[in-house]
Amino acid sequence: MLYDDKNPHGGDVYGAEIELDFSANTNPFGTPECVKRAVSDSLSRLHLYPDPYCRRLTEATAAAEGVGCDRLLFGAGAAELIHAYFGALCPERAMELAPTFSEYSLAMERFGCETVRHALRPEDGFSVTEKLIASVKRERPEALVLCDPNNPTGRLMDPDMKRELIRVCGRIGCRVLADECFMDMTACGKSLVPEIEEYPWVCVLKAFTKSFGMAGLRLGYAVTADTDLLRAMSRECQQWNISTPAQEAGVAAIGDGGITARTRELIGRERPRLSVGLAALGLTVYHSDANFMLFRGREDLAERLRERRILIRDCSNYHGLEKGFFRTAVKLPRENDRLVYEIGKLR
């Protein structure tokens, strides 16, 4: 838990009465019924310690991803695995994008790693360009974090450019942490999981949190061909870090492929509609490929919406952004309409 530190992330609906939370990018449909049933059915085993090897969950996920069981490691959310990754490697210098998810640099700082940032530009729509490859060649970091689609911009990398970047990293001895936690909710994202045997210096990060609305259960996993890395990451975590309800929820979720297709269809329809609605209010909205989008408006927008019991993500604490940048999730039609309506009332 946090103790006497400011929460650097979204999703804190507990400090005030909140009706709509657009600050957390979880599945707009919420938690699937099969996941809720699995959690409920697991309650009779709460007196037992959870399986420290996550056997059923590992087998189900390995089958779904098309990898061997020895290529997987589960954590209490992706955040735990990010810290385990840097704790296992302890690099002296690592590179990340700017802006990007703040937990990477927090983990780097925790383990004494210098953070090198590659700035994304508003004039490029915050897209990742081939300039990143040049930055990696010049800076020669020991590790590179790629968030794809990136958070908070929602931009996907060009797949061919990403693979060229990964090959460059392999040649210079730079490891890659590829965060794909939002990729399942994009229409055209290309996961690196099918290629992990070809790129053993790559570790892919995925999470049930976003795709299956399981933020309250905390469940994510790493996929890599580097079993020594997984072994070292495992030793950075305590052995019962995945609760029995979380394990059973994961087994149920990974078998529900229908929710992913429905979610992609909804987001593909609602994201452009929400973007048009926000832009019509005079906000600067940046292109996104994900279930959230970055936009710019008046600096007090988040505070004023909170007074109306609506949360959006103030992005001013992201490196490379400033006051007036915000991120909103894409939710159900009536919820998206409510957000546009409430912002319109504040003009």
C-alpha positions as CSV (number, residue, x, y, z in Angstrom):
1,M,0.0,0.0,0.0
2,L,1.0,3.6,-0.3
3,Y,2.2,5.3,2.8
4,D,2.6,9.1,2.9
5,D,3.2,9.2,-0.8
6,K,1.0,10.8,-3.5
7,N,-0.7,8.3,-5.8
8,P,1.1,8.6,-9.2
9,H,-1.6,6.8,-11.1
10,G,-5.3,7.0,-11.9
11,G,-8.1,4.8,-10.6
12,D,-8.4,6.2,-7.1
13,V,-12.1,6.3,-6.7
14,Y,-12.0,6.0,-2.9
15,G,-11.1,9.5,-1.8
16,A,-14.4,11.1,-2.9
17,E,-17.8,10.1,-4.3
18,I,-17.1,9.2,-7.9
19,E,-19.8,8.1,-10.4
20,L,-17.6,7.7,-13.5
21,D,-13.9,6.8,-13.7
22,F,-12.3,7.6,-17.0
23,S,-8.9,7.8,-15.4
24,A,-8.3,4.0,-15.4
25,N,-8.1,2.2,-18.8
26,T,-9.9,-1.1,-18.0
27,N,-12.3,-3.0,-20.1
28,P,-15.4,-0.8,-20.7
29,F,-17.7,-3.9,-20.2
30,G,-16.3,-4.5,-16.7
31,T,-15.5,-7.9,-15.3
32,P,-16.8,-10.9,-17.3
33,E,-19.4,-13.0,-15.5
34,C,-17.2,-16.1,-15.9
35,V,-14.5,-14.3,-13.9
36,K,-16.9,-13.4,-11.2
37,R,-18.1,-17.0,-10.9
38,A,-14.6,-18.3,-10.8
39,V,-13.8,-15.9,-7.9
40,S,-16.9,-16.9,-6.1
41,D,-16.2,-20.6,-6.5
42,S,-12.7,-20.2,-5.1
43,L,-13.9,-18.8,-1.8
44,S,-14.3,-22.2,-0.2
45,R,-10.4,-22.6,-0.5
46,L,-9.4,-19.4,1.1
47,H,-8.2,-21.3,4.1
48,L,-5.5,-22.9,1.9
49,Y,-2.4,-21.2,0.7
50,P,-2.5,-20.4,-3.1
51,D,-0.6,-22.6,-5.5
52,P,2.9,-21.0,-5.5
53,Y,3.6,-22.4,-9.0
54,C,0.2,-21.2,-10.5
55,R,-0.1,-24.5,-12.2
56,R,-3.5,-24.3,-13.7
57,L,-3.1,-20.7,-14.7
58,T,0.3,-21.3,-16.3
59,E,-1.0,-24.2,-18.3
60,A,-4.1,-22.3,-19.5
61,T,-2.1,-19.2,-20.4
62,A,0.6,-21.1,-22.1
63,A,-1.9,-22.9,-24.3
64,A,-3.6,-19.6,-25.2
65,E,-0.3,-17.9,-26.0
66,G,1.2,-20.8,-27.8
67,V,4.3,-20.9,-25.6
68,G,5.8,-23.4,-23.2
69,C,4.9,-23.2,-19.5
70,D,8.5,-22.4,-18.7
71,R,8.2,-19.2,-20.7
72,L,5.8,-17.6,-18.2
73,L,6.0,-15.9,-14.9
74,F,3.0,-14.4,-13.1
75,G,2.9,-11.3,-10.9
76,A,0.5,-9.4,-8.8
77,G,-0.2,-7.0,-11.7
78,A,2.2,-5.8,-14.3
79,A,3.6,-3.3,-11.8
80,E,5.1,-6.0,-9.7
81,L,6.7,-7.6,-12.7
82,I,8.2,-4.3,-13.8
83,H,9.9,-3.9,-10.4
84,A,11.0,-7.6,-10.5
85,Y,12.5,-7.1,-14.0
86,F,14.7,-4.2,-12.9
87,G,15.5,-5.9,-9.6
88,A,16.6,-9.0,-11.5
89,L,18.8,-7.2,-14.0
90,C,20.0,-4.2,-12.0
91,P,21.1,-2.2,-15.2
92,E,23.1,0.9,-14.7
93,R,21.3,2.8,-17.5
94,A,17.9,2.2,-19.1
95,M,15.9,4.0,-21.7
96,E,12.2,4.8,-21.8
97,L,9.9,7.0,-23.9
98,A,8.7,10.3,-22.7
99,P,5.8,10.5,-22.0
100,T,5.2,6.9,-20.9
101,F,3.9,4.9,-17.9
102,S,5.6,6.2,-14.8
103,E,6.1,2.9,-13.1
104,Y,9.1,2.1,-15.3
105,S,11.2,5.0,-14.0
106,L,10.0,4.4,-10.4
107,A,11.4,0.9,-10.7
108,M,14.6,2.1,-12.3
109,E,15.1,4.6,-9.5
110,R,14.4,2.0,-6.8
111,F,17.3,-0.1,-8.1
112,G,19.7,2.7,-8.7
113,C,19.4,2.7,-12.5
114,E,19.9,5.9,-14.4
115,T,16.9,6.8,-16.6
116,V,17.5,8.0,-20.2
117,R,14.5,9.4,-22.0
118,H,13.6,9.6,-25.7
119,A,11.2,12.5,-26.1
120,L,8.1,12.0,-28.2
121,R,6.9,15.2,-29.9
122,P,3.4,16.7,-30.1
123,E,4.1,17.8,-33.7
124,D,4.5,14.1,-34.5
125,G,1.3,13.2,-32.7
126,F,3.5,11.6,-30.0
127,S,4.2,8.7,-32.4
128,V,7.4,6.7,-32.1
129,T,9.6,7.4,-35.1
130,E,12.9,6.0,-36.4
131,K,14.6,8.6,-34.2
132,L,14.3,6.1,-31.4
133,I,16.6,3.7,-33.2
134,A,19.2,6.5,-33.5
135,S,18.8,7.3,-29.8
136,V,19.4,3.7,-28.8
137,K,22.5,3.5,-31.0
138,R,23.8,6.7,-29.5
139,E,23.0,6.1,-25.9
140,R,23.6,2.3,-25.8
141,P,21.4,1.7,-22.7
142,E,21.5,-1.7,-21.1
143,A,17.7,-2.0,-21.2
144,L,14.9,-0.3,-23.2
145,V,11.3,-0.2,-22.2
146,L,8.8,-0.1,-25.0
147,C,5.1,0.5,-24.1
148,D,3.1,-0.6,-27.1
149,P,0.5,0.9,-27.4
150,N,2.1,3.6,-25.4
151,N,0.5,5.0,-22.2
152,P,-0.8,7.8,-22.1
153,T,-0.7,8.4,-25.9
154,G,-2.4,5.2,-27.1
155,R,-0.1,5.1,-30.1
156,L,1.0,1.8,-31.6
157,M,4.5,1.4,-33.0
158,D,5.0,0.5,-36.7
159,P,5.6,-3.3,-36.4
160,D,8.5,-3.4,-38.9
161,M,10.2,-0.5,-37.2
162,K,9.8,-2.1,-33.9
163,R,11.4,-5.3,-35.0
164,E,14.3,-3.4,-36.6
165,L,14.7,-1.6,-33.2
166,I,14.7,-5.0,-31.4
167,R,17.3,-6.4,-33.7
168,V,19.5,-3.3,-33.1
169,C,19.1,-3.8,-29.4
170,G,20.2,-7.4,-29.8
171,R,23.3,-6.4,-31.6
172,I,24.4,-3.9,-29.0
173,G,23.5,-6.0,-26.0
174,C,20.4,-4.0,-24.9
175,R,17.6,-5.9,-23.3
176,V,14.0,-5.0,-24.2
177,L,11.0,-4.9,-21.8
178,A,8.0,-4.8,-24.2
179,D,4.9,-3.8,-22.3
180,E,1.8,-5.0,-24.3
181,C,-0.7,-4.6,-21.5
182,F,-3.2,-2.7,-23.7
183,M,-2.5,-4.5,-27.0
184,D,-5.4,-6.9,-26.8
185,M,-7.8,-4.0,-27.0
186,T,-6.3,-2.6,-30.2
187,A,-7.5,-3.6,-33.7
188,C,-4.2,-4.0,-35.4
189,G,-1.5,-4.5,-32.7
190,K,1.1,-7.2,-33.4
191,S,2.3,-9.0,-30.3
192,L,5.9,-10.1,-29.9
193,V,4.9,-13.3,-28.1
194,P,5.0,-15.5,-31.2
195,E,8.6,-14.4,-31.8
196,I,10.1,-14.7,-28.3
197,E,12.3,-17.7,-29.3
198,E,13.9,-15.5,-32.0
199,Y,14.4,-12.6,-29.6
200,P,15.6,-14.1,-26.2
201,W,16.7,-10.6,-25.0
202,V,13.0,-9.5,-25.2
203,C,10.6,-9.9,-22.2
204,V,6.9,-9.2,-23.0
205,L,4.7,-7.9,-20.3
206,K,0.9,-8.6,-20.4
207,A,-1.9,-8.1,-17.9
208,F,-5.4,-9.4,-17.2
209,T,-6.1,-6.1,-15.4
210,K,-7.0,-4.1,-18.5
211,S,-8.4,-6.7,-21.0
212,F,-10.6,-8.5,-18.4
213,G,-11.5,-5.7,-16.0
214,M,-9.6,-7.4,-13.1
215,A,-7.8,-4.4,-11.6
216,G,-8.9,-5.3,-8.1
217,L,-7.4,-8.8,-8.3
218,R,-3.9,-7.8,-9.6
219,L,-2.7,-10.3,-12.2
220,G,-0.1,-9.9,-14.9
221,Y,2.5,-12.1,-16.6
222,A,5.9,-11.9,-18.3
223,V,6.7,-14.0,-21.4
224,T,10.3,-14.6,-22.5
225,A,12.6,-17.3,-23.7
226,D,15.2,-16.3,-21.1
227,T,14.4,-18.7,-18.3
228,D,17.3,-17.4,-16.2
229,L,15.7,-14.0,-16.2
230,L,12.3,-15.4,-15.2
231,R,14.1,-17.3,-12.4
232,A,15.7,-14.1,-11.2
233,M,12.5,-12.2,-11.4
234,S,10.7,-14.8,-9.4
235,R,13.2,-14.4,-6.6
236,E,12.3,-10.7,-6.5
237,C,8.7,-11.6,-5.6
238,Q,7.3,-13.5,-2.6
239,Q,6.1,-17.0,-3.5
240,W,2.4,-16.6,-2.7
241,N,2.0,-13.3,-4.6
242,I,-0.9,-14.6,-6.7
243,S,-4.0,-15.3,-4.6
244,T,-6.3,-18.2,-5.2
245,P,-9.1,-16.0,-6.5
246,A,-6.7,-14.2,-8.9
247,Q,-5.5,-17.6,-10.2
248,E,-8.9,-18.9,-10.8
249,A,-10.1,-15.6,-12.3
250,G,-7.2,-15.8,-14.7
251,V,-8.0,-19.3,-15.8
252,A,-11.6,-18.3,-16.5
253,A,-10.6,-15.1,-18.3
254,I,-8.0,-16.7,-20.6
255,G,-10.7,-19.1,-21.9
256,D,-13.2,-16.3,-22.7
257,G,-12.0,-15.2,-26.1
258,G,-15.4,-13.7,-26.9
259,I,-14.9,-10.7,-24.6
260,T,-11.8,-9.6,-26.4
261,A,-13.5,-9.5,-29.8
262,R,-16.5,-7.6,-28.3
263,T,-14.2,-5.1,-26.6
264,R,-12.3,-4.4,-29.8
265,E,-15.5,-3.8,-31.7
266,L,-16.8,-1.5,-29.1
267,I,-13.6,0.5,-28.8
268,G,-13.2,0.7,-32.6
269,R,-16.7,2.3,-32.8
270,E,-16.6,4.5,-29.7
271,R,-13.0,5.9,-29.8
272,P,-13.5,8.0,-33.0
273,R,-17.0,9.1,-31.8
274,L,-15.6,10.3,-28.4
275,S,-12.6,11.9,-30.2
276,V,-15.0,13.9,-32.5
277,G,-17.1,14.9,-29.5
278,L,-14.1,16.2,-27.5
279,A,-12.6,18.0,-30.5
280,A,-16.0,19.7,-31.1
281,L,-15.6,21.3,-27.7
282,G,-12.3,22.9,-28.8
283,L,-10.0,20.4,-27.1
284,T,-6.8,19.2,-28.9
285,V,-7.3,15.4,-29.3
286,Y,-4.3,13.2,-30.3
287,H,-4.7,10.1,-32.5
288,S,-4.9,6.9,-30.5
289,D,-5.0,3.2,-31.4
290,A,-6.0,2.0,-27.9
291,N,-8.9,2.1,-25.5
292,F,-7.8,5.6,-24.2
293,M,-6.7,8.9,-25.7
294,L,-4.6,11.9,-24.8
295,F,-6.0,15.3,-25.2
296,R,-5.3,18.9,-24.1
297,G,-7.6,21.4,-22.5
298,R,-7.9,24.0,-19.7
299,E,-5.6,23.3,-16.8
300,D,-8.3,22.9,-14.2
301,L,-10.4,20.5,-16.2
302,A,-9.7,17.5,-14.0
303,E,-10.5,19.3,-10.8
304,R,-13.7,20.7,-12.2
305,L,-14.9,17.3,-13.5
306,R,-14.1,15.8,-10.1
307,E,-16.5,18.2,-8.6
308,R,-19.1,16.6,-10.9
309,R,-18.0,13.1,-9.7
310,I,-16.1,12.2,-12.8
311,L,-12.4,11.3,-12.9
312,I,-10.0,11.8,-15.9
313,R,-6.3,11.3,-15.7
314,D,-4.3,14.5,-15.2
315,C,-1.1,13.8,-17.2
316,S,1.0,16.7,-15.9
317,N,3.2,14.2,-13.9
318,Y,4.3,12.4,-17.0
319,H,7.8,13.3,-18.2
320,G,7.4,15.3,-21.4
321,L,3.9,16.6,-20.6
322,E,2.7,19.6,-18.6
323,K,-0.5,21.0,-17.1
324,G,-3.4,20.8,-19.4
325,F,-2.7,17.3,-20.8
326,F,-5.3,14.7,-19.9
327,R,-6.0,11.1,-20.6
328,T,-9.5,9.6,-20.8
329,A,-10.5,6.0,-21.2
330,V,-13.0,4.9,-23.9
331,K,-16.1,3.6,-22.1
332,L,-19.7,2.6,-23.0
333,P,-21.6,5.0,-25.3
334,R,-23.8,6.5,-22.6
335,E,-20.7,7.1,-20.4
336,N,-18.8,8.7,-23.2
337,D,-21.7,10.9,-24.0
338,R,-21.9,11.9,-20.3
339,L,-18.2,12.9,-20.4
340,V,-18.6,15.1,-23.5
341,Y,-21.8,16.6,-22.0
342,E,-20.2,17.5,-18.7
343,I,-17.1,19.0,-20.3
344,G,-19.3,21.0,-22.6
345,K,-21.1,22.5,-19.5
346,L,-17.7,23.7,-18.2
347,R,-16.9,25.8,-21.3
